[in-house]
Amino acid sequence: MLRFECPCCGPRDHDEFRYGGDASVRRPAHDDPDPEAWYAYVYIRKNPAGLHREFWQHVTGCRQWLVVERDTRNHVISSVAFARTSQA
């Protein structure tokens, strides 16, 4: 089981959180007409072995969106930060 150190609520089990996707993907500009850019944003993802930045929301706690840095090989969490202040 994963345990997150929520900045507001302290240590919590992962079942209190909802996965929100890859935090390293950059959204194209709202007015970008390039369909390839939007296709890549929506569908193309890497499958890294190692450190990975992910969005998670603390749905049964403070409701904050967080950026969690997790090692995909062993699920060790190295950092948790508010998404609103993190450089995703």
C-alpha positions in Angstrom: 0.0 0.0 0.0 1.2 3.5 -0.8 1.4 6.1 1.9 1.3 9.8 1.0 2.5 12.6 3.2 -0.3 15.0 2.5 1.0 18.6 3.2 -2.4 19.4 4.9 -3.5 16.2 6.6 -0.2 14.3 7.3 0.4 10.6 6.4 -2.5 8.9 4.6 -3.2 5.6 2.7 -3.4 5.8 -1.0 -7.1 4.8 -1.0 -8.0 8.3 0.2 -6.5 9.7 -3.1 -7.5 9.6 -6.8 -4.9 9.4 -9.5 -5.0 12.3 -11.9 -2.4 11.5 -14.5 1.1 12.3 -15.6 2.3 15.6 -14.2 5.1 16.0 -16.6 2.9 16.3 -19.7 2.5 19.8 -21.1 -0.9 20.9 -22.4 -0.9 22.7 -25.8 -2.1 26.3 -25.9 -5.8 26.6 -25.8 -5.9 28.1 -29.3 -3.3 25.6 -30.8 -5.0 24.2 -34.0 -2.4 21.4 -34.5 -4.3 18.1 -34.1 -1.0 16.2 -33.7 -0.2 18.3 -30.6 -3.6 17.5 -29.1 -3.4 13.9 -30.0 0.0 13.6 -28.3 -1.3 15.4 -25.2 -4.3 13.2 -24.8 -3.0 9.8 -25.9 0.8 9.5 -25.9 2.4 8.6 -22.6 5.8 7.2 -21.7 6.1 4.2 -19.4 9.1 5.2 -17.3 11.0 2.9 -15.0 12.2 5.2 -12.2 11.1 8.5 -10.9 7.8 9.7 -12.3 5.7 12.9 -11.4 2.0 12.2 -11.0 -1.1 14.3 -10.1 -3.2 12.9 -7.2 -6.2 14.5 -5.4 -6.9 13.9 -1.7 -10.6 13.2 -2.3 -11.5 12.1 1.2 -9.4 14.6 3.0 -8.5 18.2 2.2 -9.4 17.9 -1.5 -6.1 19.4 -2.6 -4.4 18.4 -5.9 -0.9 17.2 -5.3 2.2 16.4 -7.4 3.7 13.2 -6.2 7.1 12.0 -7.3 7.1 8.2 -7.1 9.6 5.6 -8.2 7.7 3.2 -10.5 10.1 0.3 -9.8 9.4 0.1 -6.1 6.7 2.7 -5.3 8.9 4.7 -3.0 7.5 8.3 -2.8 10.3 10.9 -2.7 8.2 14.1 -2.7 4.7 15.4 -2.4 3.8 19.1 -3.1 0.8 21.2 -3.8 0.0 21.1 -7.6 -0.8 24.8 -7.5 2.8 25.7 -6.4 4.7 22.9 -8.2 6.4 23.3 -11.5 4.8 20.4 -13.3 
